[in-house]
């Protein structure tokens, strides 16, 4: 096939996607059930997952408007998980606004979230009949893995020692598989060869793991002015990130004693704890270890992406540029 004469515009894709999401009718009555859905879907966000579906589709075909509804299903599912995650985390804010359970109540948030999942399936039914069974199978597999990852993350809060490989697998499930599915889904809808769709899935998973490792790193080492949330929040909460897992594994002698002492403290000055634990990380070389692990996953992902053989080269360049921008973000 020849290269397209119409380069893909990421801003146009996003605009069409946002218009489609905001124009979708989730339901009207009872209003207490459906208003929270419209509310959380109106809070914005980067729309990265459905955008990846559209961009993966655009590697092989140009008529992306034909898949706006199934692509939007990925975003509805993602926001369903956020609504329920916020309840579990007792989070007061989502994208700077009150979370659904804070604005309404937990029972409403649970029930509205349930309906969001139903609506995601309703949107998926727009997939052509011959592709629908595979799309549903992969969506179900992904949805189950996201829930499994969330449960593993909650389990980690209750155990003393988490192994590096278990943590990587948890973030693969909780975060990365949905990125992989979003890309694979777009390729399947565009009739891409099966091996190409699999490469896109693997690319998304590896990049997704890298993104989460970068989030772990930024939580400790980001510029506060650019980060958008409190630097050191994970340290304050004793969250078992990659950095803490490696520090507990590698700290010896006095550094080990200091780390264990800070982890055991109930009453402490937050800034003092962040400064002290960050100093321990610096002395062990945790930042460099995390960066190396992160870049390993990014490299693995981009190697898979660069091995693709796609007909629409401008879309390939656009997706590559978008992903690289995400990789190099500072917040």
C-alpha positions in Angstrom: 0.0 0.0 0.0 1.1 3.6 -0.6 1.8 6.1 2.0 -1.2 8.3 2.9 -1.4 11.8 1.4 -3.2 13.0 4.6 -0.9 13.1 7.6 -2.6 12.2 10.8 -3.2 15.1 13.2 -3.1 14.2 16.8 -4.9 17.4 17.8 -7.7 16.6 15.3 -8.0 13.0 16.6 -8.2 14.4 20.2 -10.8 17.0 19.3 -13.0 14.4 17.4 -12.6 12.0 20.3 -13.5 14.5 23.0 -16.5 15.6 21.0 -17.6 12.0 20.7 -17.1 11.2 24.4 -19.0 14.3 25.5 -21.8 13.7 23.0 -22.4 10.1 24.0 -25.7 9.6 25.9 -24.9 7.5 29.0 -28.5 7.7 30.3 -30.9 10.2 31.9 -33.1 8.6 34.6 -32.6 8.3 37.5 -30.5 11.4 37.3 -28.6 10.4 40.5 -27.3 7.3 38.7 -26.2 9.0 35.4 -25.1 12.5 36.5 -21.9 11.1 38.2 -20.9 9.4 34.9 -21.3 12.6 32.9 -19.4 14.4 35.7 -16.3 12.1 35.7 -16.2 11.9 31.9 -16.3 15.7 31.8 -13.2 16.1 34.0 -11.0 15.7 31.0 -7.6 14.0 31.3 -5.2 13.2 28.5 -7.5 10.6 26.8 -4.3 8.7 26.1 -5.9 5.2 25.9 -8.6 5.8 23.3 -6.2 8.1 21.5 -3.8 5.1 21.2 -6.6 3.0 19.8 -7.3 5.6 17.1 -3.6 6.1 16.3 -3.0 2.3 16.1 -6.0 2.1 13.7 -4.6 5.0 11.7 -1.3 3.0 11.1 -3.4 0.9 8.7 -6.5 2.8 7.7 -7.6 6.4 7.4 -11.3 6.3 8.4 -10.8 6.5 12.1 -14.1 8.2 12.6 -15.7 4.8 12.1 -14.3 3.5 15.4 -14.8 6.5 17.7 -17.5 4.7 19.7 -15.5 1.5 20.4 -12.3 3.6 21.1 -14.4 5.6 23.6 -15.3 2.4 25.3 -11.7 2.1 26.4 -11.9 5.5 28.1 -15.2 4.8 29.8 -13.7 1.6 31.2 -10.6 3.5 32.4 -12.8 6.0 34.2 -14.9 3.3 35.7 -11.7 1.9 37.3 -10.8 5.4 38.5 -14.2 6.0 40.1 -13.9 2.7 42.1 -10.2 3.3 42.8 -11.0 6.7 44.4 -13.4 5.0 46.7 -10.8 2.4 47.8 -8.2 5.1 48.3 -10.6 7.5 49.9 -9.3 10.1 47.5 -10.8 13.6 47.8 -9.8 14.9 44.4 -9.6 13.7 40.8 -8.0 16.0 38.3 -8.4 18.8 40.8 -12.1 18.3 41.3 -14.1 16.5 44.0 -14.2 12.7 43.4 -17.6 11.2 42.8 -17.9 9.6 46.2 -17.1 13.0 47.8 -19.5 15.0 45.6 -22.3 12.4 46.0 -21.6 9.4 48.3 -19.8 6.0 48.1 -22.9 4.0 47.3 -23.7 6.2 44.3 -20.1 6.0 43.1 -20.2 2.2 43.3 -23.5 2.0 41.4 -22.6 4.6 38.8 -19.3 2.9 38.3 -21.1 -0.4 37.7 -23.2 1.2 35.0 -20.1 2.7 33.4 -18.8 -0.8 32.9 -22.1 -1.8 31.3 -21.9 1.2 29.0 -18.4 0.3 28.0 -19.7 -3.1 26.8 -22.6 -1.3 25.0 -20.1 0.8 23.1 -18.0 -2.2 22.3 -20.9 -3.8 20.5 -20.3 -1.3 17.7 -17.4 -3.5 16.6 -18.2 -5.4 13.4 -19.7 -8.9 14.1 -16.7 -10.8 12.7 -14.3 -8.9 15.1 -16.6 -8.7 18.1 -15.8 -12.1 19.7 -12.0 -11.5 19.7 -12.5 -7.9 20.9 -14.6 -9.0 23.8 -12.2 -11.8 24.7 -9.3 -9.4 24.8 -11.2 -6.7 26.6 -12.4 -9.2 29.3 -8.9 -10.5 29.8 -7.6 -6.9 30.2 -10.4 -5.9 32.5 -9.7 -8.9 34.8 -6.0 -8.2 34.8 -6.5 -4.6 35.8 -8.6 -5.8 38.8 -6.0 -8.4 39.7 -3.3 -5.7 39.6 -5.3 -3.5 41.9 -5.8 -6.4 44.4 -2.1 -7.2 44.3 -1.4 -3.5 45.0 -3.7 -3.6 48.0 -2.1 -6.9 49.2 1.3 -5.3 49.1 0.2 -2.7 51.7 -0.2 -5.5 54.2 3.1 -7.4 53.7 6.6 -6.5 54.8 8.6 -7.5 51.8 7.6 -7.2 48.1 9.9 -8.7 45.5 10.9 -6.7 42.5 9.4 -9.2 40.0 6.1 -9.2 41.9 6.0 -5.4 41.8 6.8 -5.3 38.1 4.0 -7.8 37.4 1.6 -5.8 39.5 2.2 -2.6 37.5 2.0 -4.6 34.3 -1.5 -5.6 35.2 -2.8 -2.5 37.0 -1.5 0.0 34.4 0.3 -1.4 31.4 -2.1 -4.0 30.0 -4.8 -1.4 29.3 -2.3 0.6 27.2 -1.3 -2.6 25.4 -5.0 -3.5 24.7 -5.8 0.0 23.5 -3.1 -0.3 20.8 -3.9 -3.9 19.9 -7.6 -3.1 19.7 -7.0 -0.4 17.2 -4.9 -2.6 15.1 -7.5 -5.4 15.1 -10.2 -3.0 14.1 -8.0 -1.9 11.1 -7.5 -5.6 10.0 -3.8 -5.4 10.7 -1.9 -8.7 10.6 -2.1 -10.6 13.9 1.7 -10.4 14.5 1.5 -6.6 14.1 -1.3 -6.3 16.6 0.7 -8.4 19.0 3.8 -6.2 18.6 1.6 -3.1 19.4 0.3 -4.8 22.5 3.8 -5.7 23.7 5.0 -2.2 22.9 2.1 -0.7 25.0 2.8 -3.0 27.9 6.5 -2.3 28.0 6.0 1.4 27.6 3.3 1.3 30.3 5.7 -0.4 32.8 8.3 2.3 32.0 5.7 5.0 32.6 4.9 3.7 36.0 8.5 3.4 37.0 8.9 7.0 35.8 6.0 8.0 38.0 7.7 6.3 41.0 10.9 8.3 40.2 9.1 11.6 39.7 7.3 11.3 43.0 10.7 11.6 44.7 12.8 13.5 42.2 10.5 15.8 40.3 10.6 19.6 40.2 7.8 20.5 42.6 6.8 23.5 40.3 6.3 21.1 37.4 5.0 18.0 39.1 1.5 19.1 40.0 1.3 17.1 43.2 3.3 16.8 46.4 6.8 15.5 45.8 7.6 12.7 48.2 4.0 11.6 48.7 5.0 7.9 48.2 7.7 8.3 50.9 5.3 9.8 53.4 2.9 7.0 52.8 5.5 4.2 52.9 4.2 3.2 49.5 6.0 0.1 48.1 7.3 1.7 44.9 10.2 0.3 42.9 12.5 2.8 44.7 11.5 1.6 48.2 11.6 -2.1 47.3 15.1 -1.7 45.9 16.2 0.4 48.9 14.9 -2.2 51.4 16.7 -4.9 49.4 20.1 -3.1 49.1 20.4 -1.0 52.3 22.9 -2.3 54.8 24.3 -1.4 58.2 23.4 2.1 59.4 21.5 3.0 56.2 19.3 -0.1 56.7 18.6 0.9 60.3 17.8 4.5 59.3 15.4 3.3 56.6 13.6 0.9 58.9 13.4 3.6 61.6 11.7 6.0 59.2 9.3 3.3 57.9 8.3 2.5 61.5 7.6 6.1 62.6 4.0 7.0 63.1 4.5 10.6 64.2 7.0 12.6 62.0 7.6 15.8 60.1 6.7 15.1 56.5 9.4 17.2 55.0 12.0 15.8 57.3 11.1 12.2 56.3 11.1 12.9 52.6 14.5 14.6 52.9 15.9 11.7 55.0 14.6 8.8 52.9 15.7 10.6 49.7 19.2 10.9 51.2 19.2 7.2 51.8 18.1 6.5 48.2 20.9 8.8 47.0 23.6 7.0 49.0 22.5 3.6 47.7 22.1 4.8 44.1 18.4 4.1 43.8 17.7 6.9 41.3 20.2 5.4 38.8 18.9 1.9 39.3 15.3 3.0 38.7 16.3 5.0 35.6 18.1 2.0 34.2 15.1 -0.3 34.8 12.8 2.3 33.3 14.9 2.7 30.2 15.2 -1.0 29.7 11.4 -1.2 29.4 11.2 1.9 27.1 13.9 0.4 24.9 12.2 -3.0 24.7 8.9 -1.2 23.8 10.5 1.0 21.1 12.4 -1.9 19.6 9.0 -3.7 19.2 7.4 -0.6 17.7 10.3 0.0 15.3 9.9 -3.5 13.9 6.4 -2.8 12.7 5.8 -2.7 8.9 2.9 -0.3 8.5 1.4 1.2 5.4 0.7 4.7 6.7 4.1 6.1 7.6 2.9 9.5 8.7 0.8 7.9 11.4 3.8 5.8 12.5 5.8 9.0 12.9 2.9 10.7 14.8 2.5 7.8 17.2 6.2 7.6 17.8 6.4 11.3 18.5 3.4 11.1 20.9 5.0 8.2 22.9 8.4 9.9 23.0 6.8 13.1 24.4 5.1 11.0 27.2 8.4 9.2 27.9 10.2 12.6 28.4 7.5 14.3 30.4 8.5 15.9 33.7 5.1 15.7 35.4 
